[in-house]
Amino acid sequence: MQVFQKIILSIYRAVNKIGLLQFPWTKRLFWLFYCWYKQYFEDPFFGLSRKYPDLFRGGNILDIGANIGYTAMVFSKVIVQ
């Protein structure tokens, strides 16, 4: 797992260094890959929210983050259902 993370991080750094993340289509592509990575490799809440959505309904969720809104997106999909 650590090797995969290092490869992904190296690719991100290279793409960012040459300025490709300034374009809307590359930002969108990055966001899609980032969400895919988070869902299947890092995020414990994605599977939990899909398997037991009732755990999150009727309550409050406070997302204190400073990234691209991934966690807020995961919980908003559960609450809206």
Biopython code that builds the backbone (N, CA, C, O; Angstrom):
import numpy as np
from Bio.PDB.StructureBuilder import StructureBuilder

atoms = [
    (1, "MET", "N", (0.812, -1.197, 0.000)),
    (1, "MET", "CA", (0.000, 0.000, 0.000)),
    (1, "MET", "C", (0.855, 1.262, 0.000)),
    (1, "MET", "O", (0.539, 2.224, -0.700)),
    (2, "GLN", "N", (1.911, 1.266, 0.761)),
    (2, "GLN", "CA", (2.770, 2.444, 0.820)),
    (2, "GLN", "C", (3.390, 2.757, -0.538)),
    (2, "GLN", "O", (3.548, 3.926, -0.890)),
    (3, "VAL", "N", (3.739, 1.739, -1.296)),
    (3, "VAL", "CA", (4.338, 1.945, -2.618)),
    (3, "VAL", "C", (3.324, 2.619, -3.535)),
    (3, "VAL", "O", (3.666, 3.544, -4.273)),
    (4, "PHE", "N", (2.079, 2.157, -3.489)),
    (4, "PHE", "CA", (1.025, 2.753, -4.313)),
    (4, "PHE", "C", (0.837, 4.222, -3.968)),
    (4, "PHE", "O", (0.716, 5.061, -4.861)),
    (5, "GLN", "N", (0.811, 4.535, -2.683)),
    (5, "GLN", "CA", (0.652, 5.926, -2.253)),
    (5, "GLN", "C", (1.814, 6.792, -2.729)),
    (5, "GLN", "O", (1.605, 7.932, -3.142)),
    (6, "LYS", "N", (3.018, 6.270, -2.676)),
    (6, "LYS", "CA", (4.184, 7.027, -3.132)),
    (6, "LYS", "C", (4.119, 7.293, -4.634)),
    (6, "LYS", "O", (4.478, 8.377, -5.096)),
    (7, "ILE", "N", (3.665, 6.310, -5.384)),
    (7, "ILE", "CA", (3.540, 6.476, -6.839)),
    (7, "ILE", "C", (2.506, 7.550, -7.159)),
    (7, "ILE", "O", (2.754, 8.438, -7.975)),
    (8, "ILE", "N", (1.347, 7.464, -6.514)),
    (8, "ILE", "CA", (0.283, 8.446, -6.751)),
    (8, "ILE", "C", (0.741, 9.850, -6.366)),
    (8, "ILE", "O", (0.483, 10.812, -7.090)),
    (9, "LEU", "N", (1.411, 9.963, -5.240)),
    (9, "LEU", "CA", (1.906, 11.268, -4.789)),
    (9, "LEU", "C", (2.953, 11.825, -5.750)),
    (9, "LEU", "O", (2.980, 13.029, -6.004)),
    (10, "SER", "N", (3.807, 10.968, -6.281)),
    (10, "SER", "CA", (4.813, 11.403, -7.259)),
    (10, "SER", "C", (4.154, 11.916, -8.539)),
    (10, "SER", "O", (4.577, 12.923, -9.107)),
    (11, "ILE", "N", (3.123, 11.214, -8.980)),
    (11, "ILE", "CA", (2.400, 11.642, -10.178)),
    (11, "ILE", "C", (1.741, 12.997, -9.933)),
    (11, "ILE", "O", (1.805, 13.886, -10.782)),
    (12, "TYR", "N", (1.108, 13.153, -8.768)),
    (12, "TYR", "CA", (0.467, 14.429, -8.434)),
    (12, "TYR", "C", (1.490, 15.562, -8.426)),
    (12, "TYR", "O", (1.239, 16.628, -8.988)),
    (13, "ARG", "N", (2.629, 15.340, -7.799)),
    (13, "ARG", "CA", (3.654, 16.390, -7.735)),
    (13, "ARG", "C", (4.143, 16.780, -9.123)),
    (13, "ARG", "O", (4.337, 17.963, -9.406)),
    (14, "ALA", "N", (4.343, 15.792, -9.987)),
    (14, "ALA", "CA", (4.817, 16.075, -11.344)),
    (14, "ALA", "C", (3.780, 16.877, -12.129)),
    (14, "ALA", "O", (4.116, 17.855, -12.798)),
    (15, "VAL", "N", (2.529, 16.459, -12.042)),
    (15, "VAL", "CA", (1.452, 17.148, -12.764)),
    (15, "VAL", "C", (1.295, 18.573, -12.243)),
    (15, "VAL", "O", (1.092, 19.506, -13.020)),
    (16, "ASN", "N", (1.388, 18.733, -10.938)),
    (16, "ASN", "CA", (1.263, 20.058, -10.338)),
    (16, "ASN", "C", (2.451, 20.950, -10.705)),
    (16, "ASN", "O", (2.285, 22.144, -10.955)),
    (17, "LYS", "N", (3.636, 20.368, -10.736)),
    (17, "LYS", "CA", (4.847, 21.134, -11.034)),
    (17, "LYS", "C", (4.833, 21.705, -12.450)),
    (17, "LYS", "O", (5.277, 22.833, -12.665)),
    (18, "ILE", "N", (4.332, 20.947, -13.407)),
    (18, "ILE", "CA", (4.318, 21.446, -14.790)),
    (18, "ILE", "C", (3.091, 22.312, -15.081)),
    (18, "ILE", "O", (2.945, 22.845, -16.181)),
    (19, "GLY", "N", (2.206, 22.448, -14.079)),
    (19, "GLY", "CA", (1.095, 23.388, -14.216)),
    (19, "GLY", "C", (-0.173, 22.834, -14.832)),
    (19, "GLY", "O", (-1.060, 23.604, -15.198)),
    (20, "LEU", "N", (-0.284, 21.519, -14.956)),
    (20, "LEU", "CA", (-1.483, 20.960, -15.581)),
    (20, "LEU", "C", (-2.742, 21.135, -14.735)),
    (20, "LEU", "O", (-3.849, 21.104, -15.273)),
    (21, "LEU", "N", (-2.599, 21.317, -13.437)),
    (21, "LEU", "CA", (-3.784, 21.450, -12.588)),
    (21, "LEU", "C", (-4.446, 22.821, -12.703)),
    (21, "LEU", "O", (-5.417, 23.106, -12.002)),
    (22, "GLN", "N", (-3.930, 23.654, -13.573)),
    (22, "GLN", "CA", (-4.539, 24.974, -13.796)),
    (22, "GLN", "C", (-5.717, 24.906, -14.762)),
    (22, "GLN", "O", (-6.507, 25.846, -14.847)),
    (23, "PHE", "N", (-5.835, 23.804, -15.486)),
    (23, "PHE", "CA", (-6.892, 23.665, -16.485)),
    (23, "PHE", "C", (-8.120, 22.991, -15.878)),
    (23, "PHE", "O", (-7.980, 22.067, -15.075)),
    (24, "PRO", "N", (-9.318, 23.438, -16.248)),
    (24, "PRO", "CA", (-10.536, 22.851, -15.684)),
    (24, "PRO", "C", (-10.656, 21.338, -15.893)),
    (24, "PRO", "O", (-11.084, 20.629, -14.982)),
    (25, "TRP", "N", (-10.289, 20.836, -17.065)),
    (25, "TRP", "CA", (-10.435, 19.410, -17.325)),
    (25, "TRP", "C", (-9.476, 18.584, -16.483)),
    (25, "TRP", "O", (-9.812, 17.468, -16.087)),
    (26, "THR", "N", (-8.283, 19.110, -16.202)),
    (26, "THR", "CA", (-7.348, 18.350, -15.365)),
    (26, "THR", "C", (-7.743, 18.442, -13.891)),
    (26, "THR", "O", (-7.516, 17.505, -13.126)),
    (27, "LYS", "N", (-8.332, 19.564, -13.498)),
    (27, "LYS", "CA", (-8.841, 19.658, -12.127)),
    (27, "LYS", "C", (-9.948, 18.633, -11.917)),
    (27, "LYS", "O", (-9.990, 17.960, -10.887)),
    (28, "ARG", "N", (-10.836, 18.515, -12.884)),
    (28, "ARG", "CA", (-11.940, 17.544, -12.798)),
    (28, "ARG", "C", (-11.403, 16.118, -12.768)),
    (28, "ARG", "O", (-11.868, 15.292, -11.982)),
    (29, "LEU", "N", (-10.444, 15.835, -13.608)),
    (29, "LEU", "CA", (-9.841, 14.502, -13.640)),
    (29, "LEU", "C", (-9.152, 14.189, -12.317)),
    (29, "LEU", "O", (-9.271, 13.082, -11.793)),
    (30, "PHE", "N", (-8.435, 15.166, -11.783)),
    (30, "PHE", "CA", (-7.793, 14.978, -10.484)),
    (30, "PHE", "C", (-8.835, 14.693, -9.416)),
    (30, "PHE", "O", (-8.646, 13.789, -8.602)),
    (31, "TRP", "N", (-9.928, 15.441, -9.402)),
    (31, "TRP", "CA", (-10.968, 15.269, -8.400)),
    (31, "TRP", "C", (-11.581, 13.873, -8.489)),
    (31, "TRP", "O", (-11.820, 13.238, -7.461)),
    (32, "LEU", "N", (-11.834, 13.392, -9.697)),
    (32, "LEU", "CA", (-12.399, 12.055, -9.876)),
    (32, "LEU", "C", (-11.458, 10.976, -9.357)),
    (32, "LEU", "O", (-11.885, 10.067, -8.645)),
    (33, "PHE", "N", (-10.176, 11.073, -9.711)),
    (33, "PHE", "CA", (-9.207, 10.090, -9.234)),
    (33, "PHE", "C", (-9.004, 10.188, -7.728)),
    (33, "PHE", "O", (-8.829, 9.168, -7.061)),
    (34, "TYR", "N", (-9.025, 11.399, -7.186)),
    (34, "TYR", "CA", (-8.871, 11.592, -5.755)),
    (34, "TYR", "C", (-10.013, 10.929, -4.995)),
    (34, "TYR", "O", (-9.790, 10.241, -3.999)),
    (35, "CYS", "N", (-11.234, 11.141, -5.469)),
    (35, "CYS", "CA", (-12.390, 10.530, -4.819)),
    (35, "CYS", "C", (-12.344, 9.014, -4.916)),
    (35, "CYS", "O", (-12.659, 8.322, -3.948)),
    (36, "TRP", "N", (-11.961, 8.497, -6.053)),
    (36, "TRP", "CA", (-11.826, 7.051, -6.219)),
    (36, "TRP", "C", (-10.802, 6.507, -5.237)),
    (36, "TRP", "O", (-11.055, 5.501, -4.574)),
    (37, "TYR", "N", (-9.658, 7.151, -5.135)),
    (37, "TYR", "CA", (-8.605, 6.726, -4.214)),
    (37, "TYR", "C", (-9.101, 6.758, -2.765)),
    (37, "TYR", "O", (-8.906, 5.800, -2.017)),
    (38, "LYS", "N", (-9.735, 7.852, -2.380)),
    (38, "LYS", "CA", (-10.227, 7.971, -1.007)),
    (38, "LYS", "C", (-11.249, 6.875, -0.691)),
    (38, "LYS", "O", (-11.189, 6.257, 0.372)),
    (39, "GLN", "N", (-12.184, 6.634, -1.612)),
    (39, "GLN", "CA", (-13.239, 5.650, -1.379)),
    (39, "GLN", "C", (-12.685, 4.253, -1.153)),
    (39, "GLN", "O", (-13.141, 3.545, -0.255)),
    (40, "TYR", "N", (-11.723, 3.854, -1.944)),
    (40, "TYR", "CA", (-11.276, 2.466, -1.920)),
    (40, "TYR", "C", (-9.995, 2.205, -1.136)),
    (40, "TYR", "O", (-9.632, 1.048, -0.922)),
    (41, "PHE", "N", (-9.310, 3.246, -0.708)),
    (41, "PHE", "CA", (-8.055, 3.020, -0.004)),
    (41, "PHE", "C", (-7.950, 3.699, 1.358)),
    (41, "PHE", "O", (-7.206, 3.213, 2.211)),
    (42, "GLU", "N", (-8.650, 4.783, 1.596)),
    (42, "GLU", "CA", (-8.442, 5.522, 2.840)),
    (42, "GLU", "C", (-9.686, 5.750, 3.680)),
    (42, "GLU", "O", (-9.587, 5.795, 4.906)),
    (43, "ASP", "N", (-10.832, 5.892, 3.076)),
    (43, "ASP", "CA", (-12.003, 6.397, 3.776)),
    (43, "ASP", "C", (-12.808, 5.310, 4.476)),
    (43, "ASP", "O", (-13.386, 4.452, 3.808)),
    (44, "PRO", "N", (-12.860, 5.326, 5.810)),
    (44, "PRO", "CA", (-13.688, 4.345, 6.521)),
    (44, "PRO", "C", (-15.177, 4.690, 6.468)),
    (44, "PRO", "O", (-16.015, 3.816, 6.687)),
    (45, "PHE", "N", (-15.518, 5.939, 6.183)),
    (45, "PHE", "CA", (-16.914, 6.370, 6.207)),
    (45, "PHE", "C", (-17.676, 6.036, 4.931)),
    (45, "PHE", "O", (-18.900, 5.910, 4.968)),
    (46, "PHE", "N", (-16.990, 5.892, 3.812)),
    (46, "PHE", "CA", (-17.679, 5.612, 2.551)),
    (46, "PHE", "C", (-18.443, 4.297, 2.632)),
    (46, "PHE", "O", (-19.642, 4.255, 2.356)),
    (47, "GLY", "N", (-17.760, 3.237, 3.006)),
    (47, "GLY", "CA", (-18.410, 1.929, 3.120)),
    (47, "GLY", "C", (-19.456, 1.906, 4.212)),
    (47, "GLY", "O", (-20.529, 1.329, 4.037)),
    (48, "LEU", "N", (-19.154, 2.524, 5.329)),
    (48, "LEU", "CA", (-20.088, 2.576, 6.450)),
    (48, "LEU", "C", (-21.353, 3.338, 6.075)),
    (48, "LEU", "O", (-22.457, 2.909, 6.409)),
    (49, "SER", "N", (-21.202, 4.440, 5.398)),
    (49, "SER", "CA", (-22.366, 5.240, 5.017)),
    (49, "SER", "C", (-23.219, 4.530, 3.971)),
    (49, "SER", "O", (-24.431, 4.739, 3.925)),
    (50, "ARG", "N", (-22.614, 3.699, 3.137)),
    (50, "ARG", "CA", (-23.376, 2.961, 2.127)),
    (50, "ARG", "C", (-24.061, 1.741, 2.739)),
    (50, "ARG", "O", (-25.178, 1.394, 2.356)),
    (51, "LYS", "N", (-23.397, 1.097, 3.681)),
    (51, "LYS", "CA", (-23.937, -0.119, 4.284)),
    (51, "LYS", "C", (-25.000, 0.187, 5.340)),
    (51, "LYS", "O", (-25.999, -0.524, 5.445)),
    (52, "TYR", "N", (-24.781, 1.245, 6.120)),
    (52, "TYR", "CA", (-25.695, 1.615, 7.200)),
    (52, "TYR", "C", (-26.089, 3.096, 7.109)),
    (52, "TYR", "O", (-25.720, 3.879, 7.984)),
    (53, "PRO", "N", (-26.814, 3.482, 6.092)),
    (53, "PRO", "CA", (-27.150, 4.910, 5.929)),
    (53, "PRO", "C", (-28.012, 5.461, 7.061)),
    (53, "PRO", "O", (-27.983, 6.663, 7.327)),
    (54, "ASP", "N", (-28.774, 4.603, 7.728)),
    (54, "ASP", "CA", (-29.633, 5.073, 8.823)),
    (54, "ASP", "C", (-28.840, 5.603, 10.009)),
    (54, "ASP", "O", (-29.374, 6.369, 10.811)),
    (55, "LEU", "N", (-27.595, 5.217, 10.133)),
    (55, "LEU", "CA", (-26.756, 5.736, 11.212)),
    (55, "LEU", "C", (-26.585, 7.254, 11.124)),
    (55, "LEU", "O", (-26.374, 7.920, 12.137)),
    (56, "PHE", "N", (-26.677, 7.784, 9.928)),
    (56, "PHE", "CA", (-26.374, 9.197, 9.700)),
    (56, "PHE", "C", (-27.609, 10.062, 9.492)),
    (56, "PHE", "O", (-27.510, 11.289, 9.495)),
    (57, "ARG", "N", (-28.753, 9.451, 9.315)),
    (57, "ARG", "CA", (-29.983, 10.213, 9.059)),
    (57, "ARG", "C", (-30.547, 10.761, 10.364)),
    (57, "ARG", "O", (-30.495, 10.106, 11.405)),
    (58, "GLY", "N", (-31.078, 11.954, 10.289)),
    (58, "GLY", "CA", (-31.716, 12.558, 11.445)),
    (58, "GLY", "C", (-30.744, 13.190, 12.429)),
    (58, "GLY", "O", (-31.151, 13.664, 13.490)),
    (59, "GLY", "N", (-29.492, 13.198, 12.090)),
    (59, "GLY", "CA", (-28.503, 13.791, 12.982)),
    (59, "GLY", "C", (-27.783, 14.941, 12.311)),
    (59, "GLY", "O", (-28.192, 15.432, 11.258)),
    (60, "ASN", "N", (-26.731, 15.345, 12.929)),
    (60, "ASN", "CA", (-25.907, 16.419, 12.387)),
    (60, "ASN", "C", (-24.517, 15.878, 12.087)),
    (60, "ASN", "O", (-23.978, 15.055, 12.827)),
    (61, "ILE", "N", (-23.962, 16.348, 11.011)),
    (61, "ILE", "CA", (-22.599, 15.965, 10.639)),
    (61, "ILE", "C", (-21.805, 17.250, 10.482)),
    (61, "ILE", "O", (-22.188, 18.155, 9.741)),
    (62, "LEU", "N", (-20.714, 17.305, 11.181)),
    (62, "LEU", "CA", (-19.846, 18.478, 11.124)),
    (62, "LEU", "C", (-18.521, 18.062, 10.496)),
    (62, "LEU", "O", (-17.769, 17.281, 11.078)),
    (63, "ASP", "N", (-18.245, 18.579, 9.326)),
    (63, "ASP", "CA", (-17.017, 18.248, 8.606)),
    (63, "ASP", "C", (-16.055, 19.431, 8.741)),
    (63, "ASP", "O", (-16.256, 20.485, 8.139)),
    (64, "ILE", "N", (-15.033, 19.238, 9.523)),
    (64, "ILE", "CA", (-14.019, 20.283, 9.708)),
    (64, "ILE", "C", (-12.814, 19.868, 8.867)),
    (64, "ILE", "O", (-11.929, 19.158, 9.343)),
    (65, "GLY", "N", (-12.789, 20.305, 7.650)),
    (65, "GLY", "CA", (-11.714, 19.910, 6.756)),
    (65, "GLY", "C", (-11.235, 21.081, 5.936)),
    (65, "GLY", "O", (-11.890, 22.120, 5.850)),
    (66, "ALA", "N", (-10.100, 20.893, 5.347)),
    (66, "ALA", "CA", (-9.533, 21.965, 4.534)),
    (66, "ALA", "C", (-9.022, 21.394, 3.220)),
    (66, "ALA", "O", (-7.920, 21.711, 2.774)),
    (67, "ASN", "N", (-9.836, 20.552, 2.612)),
    (67, "ASN", "CA", (-9.404, 19.947, 1.368)),
    (67, "ASN", "C", (-10.425, 20.281, 0.286)),
    (67, "ASN", "O", (-10.839, 21.435, 0.175)),
    (68, "ILE", "N", (-10.836, 19.309, -0.506)),
    (68, "ILE", "CA", (-11.699, 19.604, -1.648)),
    (68, "ILE", "C", (-13.158, 19.237, -1.430)),
    (68, "ILE", "O", (-13.947, 19.290, -2.373)),
    (69, "GLY", "N", (-13.536, 18.867, -0.217)),
    (69, "GLY", "CA", (-14.929, 18.590, 0.077)),
    (69, "GLY", "C", (-15.348, 17.147, -0.090)),
    (69, "GLY", "O", (-16.542, 16.863, -0.186)),
    (70, "TYR", "N", (-14.408, 16.238, -0.127)),
    (70, "TYR", "CA", (-14.731, 14.825, -0.333)),
    (70, "TYR", "C", (-15.632, 14.282, 0.777)),
    (70, "TYR", "O", (-16.661, 13.672, 0.486)),
    (71, "THR", "N", (-15.265, 14.492, 2.034)),
    (71, "THR", "CA", (-16.024, 13.946, 3.153)),
    (71, "THR", "C", (-17.428, 14.553, 3.202)),
    (71, "THR", "O", (-18.395, 13.844, 3.481)),
    (72, "ALA", "N", (-17.545, 15.824, 2.942)),
    (72, "ALA", "CA", (-18.860, 16.466, 2.903)),
    (72, "ALA", "C", (-19.723, 15.844, 1.805)),
    (72, "ALA", "O", (-20.928, 15.670, 1.988)),
    (73, "MET", "N", (-19.120, 15.512, 0.679)),
    (73, "MET", "CA", (-19.847, 14.885, -0.419)),
    (73, "MET", "C", (-20.362, 13.504, -0.004)),
    (73, "MET", "O", (-21.509, 13.162, -0.292)),
    (74, "VAL", "N", (-19.536, 12.718, 0.659)),
    (74, "VAL", "CA", (-19.931, 11.376, 1.084)),
    (74, "VAL", "C", (-21.142, 11.452, 2.013)),
    (74, "VAL", "O", (-22.121, 10.732, 1.818)),
    (75, "PHE", "N", (-21.078, 12.309, 3.007)),
    (75, "PHE", "CA", (-22.175, 12.402, 3.968)),
    (75, "PHE", "C", (-23.408, 13.074, 3.373)),
    (75, "PHE", "O", (-24.530, 12.733, 3.746)),
    (76, "SER", "N", (-23.226, 14.005, 2.472)),
    (76, "SER", "CA", (-24.402, 14.661, 1.874)),
    (76, "SER", "C", (-25.212, 13.686, 1.045)),
    (76, "SER", "O", (-26.437, 13.794, 0.985)),
    (77, "LYS", "N", (-24.551, 12.740, 0.407)),
    (77, "LYS", "CA", (-25.278, 11.726, -0.372)),
    (77, "LYS", "C", (-26.116, 10.835, 0.519)),
    (77, "LYS", "O", (-27.187, 10.389, 0.110)),
    (78, "VAL", "N", (-25.654, 10.568, 1.721)),
    (78, "VAL", "CA", (-26.404, 9.728, 2.657)),
    (78, "VAL", "C", (-27.595, 10.494, 3.216)),
    (78, "VAL", "O", (-28.692, 9.944, 3.320)),
    (79, "ILE", "N", (-27.397, 11.731, 3.569)),
    (79, "ILE", "CA", (-28.440, 12.522, 4.204)),
    (79, "ILE", "C", (-29.562, 12.837, 3.222)),
    (79, "ILE", "O", (-30.730, 12.876, 3.609)),
    (80, "VAL", "N", (-29.225, 13.060, 1.973)),
    (80, "VAL", "CA", (-30.212, 13.445, 0.955)),
    (80, "VAL", "C", (-31.104, 12.275, 0.558)),
    (80, "VAL", "O", (-32.245, 12.488, 0.148)),
    (81, "GLN", "N", (-30.621, 11.073, 0.669)),
    (81, "GLN", "CA", (-31.381, 9.895, 0.224)),
    (81, "GLN", "C", (-32.690, 9.763, 0.918)),
    (81, "GLN", "O", (-33.439, 8.823, 0.650)),
]
sb = StructureBuilder()
sb.init_structure("model")
sb.init_model(0)
sb.init_chain("A")
sb.init_seg("    ")
for serial, (resi, resn, name, xyz) in enumerate(atoms, 1):
    if name == "N":
        sb.init_residue(resn, " ", resi, " ")
    sb.init_atom(name, np.array(xyz, "f"), 0.0, 1.0, " ", f" {name:<3s}", serial, name[0])
structure = sb.get_structure()
